[in-house]
Amino acid sequence: MHTERSKSMDQLMHRKSDVNLQILNPDGTPASGRRFHVDQTSHRFLFGCGAFDSVALMKTQDPEKKAFLAERMNKWLALFNYGTLPFYWGRYEPAEGTTAYPETMAAARWLQENGVRVKGHPLCWHTACAPWLLQYSNEEILRRQLERIRRDVSLYKGVVDMWDVINEVVIMPVFDRYDNAITRICRELGRIRLVKEVFAAAKETNPDATLLINDFNTSVSYEILLEGLLEAGVPVSAIGIQSHQHQGYWGLEKLNNVLERFSRFGLPIHFSENTLVSGEIMPAHIVDLNDWQVDTWPSTLDGEERQAREITEMYSVLFAHPLVEAVTTWDFNDGCWLNAPSGFVYMDNREKPSYYALQKLIHGEWETHNVVNTDENGYITFTGFKGNYTVSDGNASAVFTLDTPVTMKLTLDR
Amino acid sequence: MHTERSKSMDQLMHRKSDVNLQILNPDGTPASGRRFHVDQTSHRFLFGCGAFDSVALMKTQDPEKKAFLAERMNKWLALFNYGTLPFYWGRYEPAEGTTAYPETMAAARWLQENGVRVKGHPLCWHTACAPWLLQYSNEEILRRQLERIRRDVSLYKGVVDMWDVINEVVIMPVFDRYDNAITRICRELGRIRLVKEVFAAAKETNPDATLLINDFNTSVSYEILLEGLLEAGVPVSAIGIQSHQHQGYWGLEKLNNVLERFSRFGLPIHFSENTLVSGEIMPAHIVDLNDWQVDTWPSTLDGEERQAREITEMYSVLFAHPLVEAVTTWDFNDGCWLNAPSGFVYMDNREKPSYYALQKLIHGEWETHNVVNTDENGYITFTGFKGNYTVSDGNASAVFTLDTPVTMKLTLDR
């Protein structure tokens, strides 16, 4: 019984709420003494994953590819309620004025229709930046950057209301791998000025959007940057933390240390880009993960068992932390970024152990499914994980959302 | 001839100025066709050193100790025009209300009378903090910290007008070696809030003072902290950079990299705590220099030659950089902090090669001494290093200050 389990799971109380429901028949009389299934149909917590293949799915004309990607995305939808879509400027707008709007918007709408919340990633970043910006002066680059933000945040409003506004600011002005327009303007303006400007452009365009800053740097540098931004009044909705662990699982000590340090701001925390591989670990001496170029990076039996175990542990810690409100695994399938065995499914879409391990949490332990009997006045009372629910006796049904402790009347549809 | 040398020293032009002097007799007639010695008597650039022994010199009643410290401080005065005095709260005020004011003020006055500019170090720091603060609530600690700043900045005004307002903020809230009052309040307020408060207290008490922030952390964390502080309007007069090189000389690459990165703010830069040792180098694996506890740390012949060479190179780079306006070597004599052979003199006050190497720069290469003849109207023209000057023919003399290019009349005293 779920209610019994929950007594030993106090560390998840913040994920749950009490509900006192009076179930009514369509004529307003209490549905008393009846047996109902109460089933959670979605989570308030954001269980996310990169959803880049939904764009490819929308775009492809090849029936075979379409079927393959549809199969993949169906497995995706069976796990997640939150997806990240690509807005890398250089790829989104390869020539000035020519954008990937049609397929990206189609993907965002398709995800939304399937109950998925969508985040756009990112609006400003030095990597994968548009090369055509380099012809302009810094002043013009900044103008175009802000214009781009206003354009896209406006165009996608109502479909994409969550944005990684700016990515990897700690390294941005000192990034020296290659010349790019964003490093140029960040060096001139300074980090805080640039972040201020890009957030202001996003905020004025969609005041209700969730606006994130995102970084792989989890050192004191990022903390200090956040202090400076908050002191400067930048409207950061949530702190994005990348956790690409190609070089091995952080482990509980680092994970708890990062959570403790970034909790100080009292802002929601999003683990925005998580990677745990099911193969060999990348050597520790690699500083920029992009320097690790391999033709193949096989998934191994041992590695798959390890990946599943680490995902279970890490997600459990994050789900238990009161400020974490989203966890996104970066790659859904193997062979994406860096060719790593970093997915929940193999390249051919077969599920890996990590898929089932996460399913067991999201749609098992952390999802509420009860069978309850109404009392003589039609009341049921229970504690469940926050999210959307259906109440049904197999014939009549009703839906409700559980968020804060609530007493409500629920009228059946028949 | 100095004027010839200067042609090949263009990188020091910002340290010099042109002057066009008309030298007049007391009766107002031009001192024409006469031969004068023009001698620089002090530098505008701040060549500094820890001057803690001046406090001991003021305090001691022991004639032998007094003579020994006087000999040491005379050698100190022969090199430097800028001294750092200790204001570590725990030592300055060992019991609440009982301070080292008498001997500290006596030392500051004595230095000032000897033409030395004095900096107080530091007003707020987690290390060497007053243990009696720990009995108070965070609110009371902050109140006392600000009160302490107002008290001391006010008491010493006119004698000490330069302060390390706060020290080592990057590590301050995460410092975990021992519990202390300042880490407590920094953790609660955040770095930027605390810095804002302590600078505001210093600024309101002495609006014309030079107010520094100082750190040993020269990473991107300190850069980002400075960005945040400047964006928050904190009145930082100059950036203090520590460079304790017990683990080996930074070398030109790191030195230039640090200068380049911290120049971005356009603020003056003070190398506030420089150390180069003349003995064995501390192993690289030591993270907190204070962990290296040795009974003796001998100065070696090779080490002394190396120290002199490194001091020459490092001071030359810093003096050539347009934003650097002060360089302070931390220890004047060996056997101070960490027992290191870090001084310009041995423990027995004999000069080491580094003493003569620095003297050769400060009072040799970088000091202007000319012999010139006035023309028929009493004019002389030359380019000299910025600072104070005397003009003298061995009988009559006059003084002037060279700062910006200037044309002036100078009246002799006889």
Interface residues (C-beta under 8 A of the other chain):
Chain A: V170 I171 V174 R187 G190 R191 I192 R193 K196 S219 V220 S221 I224 L225 E227 G228 L229 E231 A232 R261 R264
Chain B: V170 I171 V174 R187 G190 R191 I192 R193 K196 S219 V220 S221 I224 L225 E227 G228 L229 E231 A232 R261 R264
